[in-house]
């Protein structure tokens, strides 16, 4: 998007939807570049980074380095009403992961590529060190 995004004009779930896609793409790129596995094993490695539990863990580690605006977006995403919950996680973890994805969607849609990539790089580091 060329114009500045007014976050109040977008449904927070839309930002999370975009953030989910962007994050998955960056993680897939990371996994493919760092592995010579076949697709089934690549998928398992990717899940390690993109699961709701992983995203909830990441946000717990990076929350303090977020800007005030990013914290506000996170809170909106975390507090958004939800109608569905994945089978493998509980509601609180899912909501925190949604907040994380909303931040990434916002950064992507506002063309803040450097900040987006900094957060994704830190996310990869956090999960890689976790094991």
Backbone as a ProteinNet text record, in pm:
[ID]
protein_1_A
[PRIMARY]
XXXXXXXXXXXXXXXXXXXXXXXXXXXXXXXXXXXXXXXXXXXXXXXXXXXXXXXXXXXXXXXXXXXXXXXXXXXXXXXXXXXXXXXXXXXXXXXXXXXXXXXXXXXXXXXXXXXXXXXXXXXXXXXXXXX
[TERTIARY]
83.9	0	88.1	53.6	135	103.4	-21.1	-56.6	-38.7	-22.8	-9.6	-136.4	-118.9	-231.6	-279.3	-406.9	-466.9	-520.1	-454.8	-490.4	-633.6	-692.3	-831.1	-929	-883.3	-969.9	-973.8	-886	-877	-920.3	-995.6	-1031.2	-903	-886.4	-763.7	-742.2	-848.6	-835.1	-780.2	-807.4	-750.9	-599.4	-554.5	-410.4	-347	-412.7	-360.8	-358.4	-460.1	-467.2	-347	-317.6	-203.4	-72.7	-64.1	56.6	87.1	-16.5	-0.3	64.7	16.2	69.1	213.3	240.4	374.8	474.6	438.1	527.4	555.4	451.7	469.9	565	551.8	639.9	785.6	809.2	945.6	1002.2	921.6	969.3	996.7	909.6	934.9	1065.5	1088.9	1214.2	1333	1324	1431.5	1455.7	1350.1	1362.3	1421.3	1374.8	1425.2	1573	1609.3	1749	1843.3	1792.1	1877.6	1858.1	1795.8	1770.4	1767	1803.8	1797.8	1696.2	1599	1497.6	1391	1309	1193.9	1077.6	972.9	865.4	798.9	780.5	716.1	799.4	930.5	1017.9	1029.4	1024.3	1024.8	902.4	789.6	665.4	678.5	734.7	751.3	844.6	948.9	1040	970.3	887.1	814.8	718.7	647.8	550.5	616.5	741.8	815.5	815.6	810.6	814.4	676.3	584.2	457.7	338.5	356.1	243.2	201.2	78.5	29.8	115.9	156.9	240.6	375.1	433.6	560.6	541.5	434.8	409.7	382.1	311.4	285.2	416.6	505.8	636.3	717.8	716.5	790.2	742.7	612.1	560.2	595.9	601.9	640.7	786	868.1	1010.2	1037.8	954.8	983.4	894	795.9	698.6	765.4	868.2	933.3	1004.4	1039.9	1108.1	1011.4	882	783.3	764.2	731	696	558.1	521.9	388.5	279.4	299.6	201.4	188.8	301.5	299.2	231.2	255.2	189	37.6	-4.7	-148.4	-210.3	-142.8	-192.1	-196.3	-91.5	-88.4	-209	-233.9	-346.2	-479.4	-495	-618.5	-634.9	-526.3	-531.9	-559.7	-493.6	-512.5	-654.9	-713.2	-845.8	-960.4	-928.4	-1033.1	-1121.7	-1248.4	-1340.6	-1302.8	-1316.3	-1284.4	-1394.3	-1420.8	-1524.9	-1467.8	-1339.9	-1278.1	-1146.3	-1115.2	-989.3	-931.2	-803.8	-743.5	-746.5	-746.6	-755.2	-634	-515.5	-393.7	-356.3	-439.9	-401.7	-522	-493.9	-604.9	-630.4	-737.6	-783.2	-681.3	-620	-525.1	-404.7	-349.3	-234.9	-275.4	-390	-438.9	-454.4	-508.6	-529.4	-396.5	-300.1	-168.4	-100.4	-116.1	-60.8	-128.3	-257.7	-330.4	-276.1	-246.9	-187.7	-52.3	30.1	160.6	144.6	53.8	29.8	-22.3	-103.5	-155.9	-42.5	56	172.4	241.5	265.2	335.1	254.1	122.3	36.7	40.3	36.6	43.8	176.5	286.1	417.4	428.8	377.3	381.8	298.4	177	86.8	126.5	206.7	254.5	396.5	441.2	572.5	688.7	677.2	786.1	870.3	928.6	998	1114.6	1193.2	1308.7	1262.6	1160.5	1109.9	1048.5	972.6	912.5	1021.1	1124.5	1231.2	1312.2	1327.5	1395.6	1318.1	1187.3	1105.3	1106	1099.3	1101.6	1237.7	1346.2	1479.8	1491.5	1440.8	1443.4	1356.5	1243.7	1155.3	1225.9	1295.2	1370.6	1479.5	1549.5	1653.3	1595.3	1485.2	1421.3	1381	1316.5	1270	1387.5	1487.1	1604.2	1679.1	1692.9	1762.7	1681.1	1550.1	1461.7	1480.2	1508.9	1534.8	1419.7
-117.5	0	123.3	217.5	336.4	441.2	455.3	557.3	504	594.6	557.5	487	377.7	299.5	356.3	388.3	428	300.5	254.2	125.1	121	235.9	237.7	203.6	210.2	180.2	31.2	-44.5	-186.8	-270.8	-373.4	-469.9	-536.3	-550.9	-608.3	-751.4	-822.2	-958.9	-958.7	-851.5	-838.5	-821.6	-740.2	-724.6	-857.3	-931.1	-1061.5	-1160.9	-1157.2	-1245	-1219.5	-1092.5	-1058.1	-1096.2	-1068.3	-1100.6	-1248.9	-1329.9	-1474.8	-1517.8	-1464.9	-1501.1	-1453.6	-1331.5	-1274.9	-1354.1	-1379.4	-1451.9	-1592.1	-1659.7	-1795.5	-1793.3	-1695.8	-1686.4	-1665	-1573.5	-1550	-1675	-1742	-1862.2	-1973.7	-1990.5	-2093.8	-2065.5	-1939.6	-1901.2	-1937.7	-1905.6	-1937.4	-2088.5	-2165.8	-2311.3	-2371.4	-2328.1	-2381.7	-2346.7	-2223.2	-2181	-2255.3	-2304.2	-2365.8	-2516.2	-2577.3	-2720.6	-2780.5	-2903.7	-2976.3	-3090	-3072.2	-3175	-3176.5	-3280.7	-3288.9	-3213.2	-3189.6	-3100.7	-3140	-3268.4	-3309.1	-3265.3	-3283.1	-3242.3	-3090.5	-3024.7	-2878	-2825.2	-2888.8	-2847.1	-2860.2	-2969.5	-2990	-2885.1	-2849.8	-2745.7	-2609.2	-2584.5	-2457.4	-2443.1	-2549.4	-2547.1	-2504.4	-2541.8	-2504.8	-2352.3	-2277	-2130.7	-2065	-2127	-2057.8	-2102.9	-2202.1	-2245.1	-2132.7	-2137.6	-2037.6	-2038.6	-2156	-2165.5	-2096.3	-2114.5	-2047.9	-1896.5	-1851.8	-1707.9	-1646.1	-1717.4	-1668.6	-1657.8	-1753.2	-1749.8	-1630.7	-1610	-1498.4	-1365.6	-1343.8	-1215.3	-1193.5	-1300.3	-1285.1	-1239	-1271.9	-1235.1	-1098.2	-1054.7	-928.7	-812.9	-837.6	-733.7	-603.4	-612.4	-492	-409.7	-469.4	-392.4	-335.5	-361.7	-308.2	-158.8	-87.9	53	62.4	180.1	198.6	165.1	204.6	174.7	24.3	-46.3	-191.9	-259.1	-208.4	-263.2	-244.2	-129.8	-103.8	-200.7	-223.7	-318.5	-459.1	-496	-627	-643.7	-544.8	-552.2	-562.8	-488	-498.4	-638.8	-695	-830.8	-934.2	-920.4	-1014	-1008.8	-891	-873.3	-889.7	-915.5	-929.7	-1050.3	-1035.2	-1148.8	-1255.6	-1379.3	-1490.3	-1594.4	-1652.1	-1754	-1895.1	-1903.6	-2035.5	-2041.6	-2158.1	-2182.9	-2312	-2309.2	-2433.3	-2542.2	-2665.1	-2778.5	-2790.6	-2751.1	-2778.7	-2671.2	-2573.1	-2467.8	-2417.2	-2339.9	-2283.9	-2139.2	-2083.3	-1951	-1841.1	-1841.9	-1735.6	-1737	-1853.4	-1865.2	-1819.2	-1862.9	-1825.4	-1673.8	-1609.9	-1465.4	-1390	-1435.2	-1371.2	-1387	-1504.1	-1527.3	-1436.4	-1416	-1325.1	-1183.5	-1140.9	-1008.9	-996.2	-1100.4	-1102.5	-1090.1	-1167.7	-1163.4	-1026.8	-963.2	-829.9	-728.9	-738.2	-648.2	-667.4	-792.1	-819.8	-772.4	-793.4	-745.7	-594.6	-527.4	-381.8	-333.7	-391.1	-349.1	-373.8	-484.9	-515.8	-416.2	-392.4	-305.3	-157.9	-120.3	17.6	30.6	-72.7	-72.5	-47.6	-98	-87.2	-214.9	-237.5	-363.3	-387.7	-286	-305.1	-351.1	-284.8	-322.2	-462.3	-491	-623.6	-730.8	-710.3	-809.3	-818.6	-707.7	-712.7	-802	-784.3	-864.8	-1011.6	-1037.5	-1176.5	-1240.1	-1167	-1219.8	-1252.9	-1163.3	-1187.8	-1308.4	-1323.2	-1437.8	-1568.2	-1569.4	-1688.5	-1720.4	-1618.7	-1638.3	-1698.2	-1642.9	-1688.7	-1835.2	-1872	-2010.5	-2104.9	-2061.3	-2145.7	-2174.2	-2073.8	-2093.2	-2178.5	-2172.7	-2250.6	-2399.9	-2433.3	-2573.7	-2651.8
0	0	0	-83.5	-96.3	8.9	43.6	141.7	282.6	375.8	516.9	563	631.5	680.6	813.2	821.2	947.8	1010.8	1117.1	1175	1224.9	1249.8	1295.9	1184.1	1059.9	946	912.3	969.9	938.3	1057.4	1027.8	1131.1	1176.8	1306.1	1360.3	1311.1	1286.5	1234.9	1092	1018.7	883.7	893.3	988.9	1008.1	1048.8	1137.6	1180.7	1063.8	981.6	863.6	772.5	748.4	664.1	734.1	862.5	937.5	939	949.5	945.9	814.7	705.2	573.3	556.1	596.2	582.2	667.3	791.3	881.6	828.4	784.6	730.1	610.5	524	406.7	449.3	540.4	588.4	655.8	733.5	802.9	703	606.2	504.3	431.4	398.4	331.6	420.6	548.2	642.9	649	661.2	673.6	546.5	431.2	304.4	285	318.2	301.9	395.4	506.9	607.6	620.8	522.1	529.2	390	380.2	253.2	262.4	348.8	374.1	264.1	265	175.9	238.6	162.5	205.7	337.1	362.9	488.1	608.6	601.5	711.2	717.7	604.2	603.2	676.2	652.8	719	870.7	916	1060	1120.7	1048.4	1097.2	1099.9	1000.9	993.8	1110.4	1143.2	1253	1383.7	1401.8	1522.4	1543.5	1434.1	1439.7	1431.6	1359.9	1329.1	1413.1	1497	1579.7	1674.7	1719.1	1815	1941.3	1985.5	2105.3	2084.4	1966	1935.9	1930.8	1867.2	1856.4	1993.6	2078.1	2214	2290.6	2273	2338.1	2287.2	2156.4	2096.4	2153.4	2154.8	2201.4	2348.2	2426.3	2567.5	2580	2482	2484.2	2421.3	2327.6	2256.9	2298.6	2381.8	2415.5	2459.1	2539.8	2592.5	2485.7	2373.3	2267.8	2164.8	2181.8	2088.9	2112.7	2006.1	2019.6	2084	2129	2187.8	2086.6	1962.6	1857.9	1836.5	1833	1816.7	1935.6	2055.3	2173.9	2164.7	2114.9	2100	1999.3	1888.8	1788.1	1847.7	1920.4	1985.7	2078.1	2159.8	2254.7	2181.9	2073.5	1995	1938.8	1887.1	1832.2	1938.8	2051.3	2162.6	2217.2	2217.7	2275.8	2176.8	2051.5	1949.1	1979.3	1949.8	1963.3	1863.9	1905.3	1816.1	1820.7	1705.4	1695.3	1686	1650	1633.2	1708.9	1757.1	1826.9	1769.5	1728.4	1679.4	1786.1	1741.9	1833.7	1926	1879	1954.9	2056.3	2082.7	2175.5	2253.7	2356.8	2433.5	2391.2	2440.2	2397.2	2426.9	2541.9	2577.6	2484.1	2459.2	2367.1	2227.9	2182.3	2049.1	2037.4	2139.1	2135.6	2134.2	2210.2	2210	2073.9	2014	1880.2	1777.6	1791.4	1701.1	1714.1	1836.1	1857	1789.2	1801.4	1734.7	1583.6	1527	1382.1	1338.7	1420.9	1387.2	1374.4	1461.8	1451.8	1317.6	1281.2	1155	1035.7	1039.7	931.1	919	1031.5	1031.8	972.9	1018	967.5	817.4	773	629.7	549.4	592.8	517.4	521.7	619.2	626.2	571.8	503.9	437.5	533.1	653.1	750	745	627.4	600.3	696.4	724	813	952.2	1006.4	1138.8	1136	1032.2	1014.7	1016	937.2	927.5	1055.9	1127.7	1257.7	1354.6	1359.5	1450.2	1408.2	1280.6	1233.7	1261.6	1238.3	1270.2	1419.6	1503.2	1647.8	1682.9	1616.7	1639.1	1604.8	1493.4	1452.3	1554.9	1599.9	1700.3	1828.9	1874.3	1998.1	1988.8	1880	1865.4	1841.7	1766	1741	1870.6	1956.2	2083.9	2180.4	2164.3	2251.9	2228	2100.3	2067.4	2022.8
[MASK]
+++++++++++++++++++++++++++++++++++++++++++++++++++++++++++++++++++++++++++++++++++++++++++++++++++++++++++++++++++++++++++++++++++

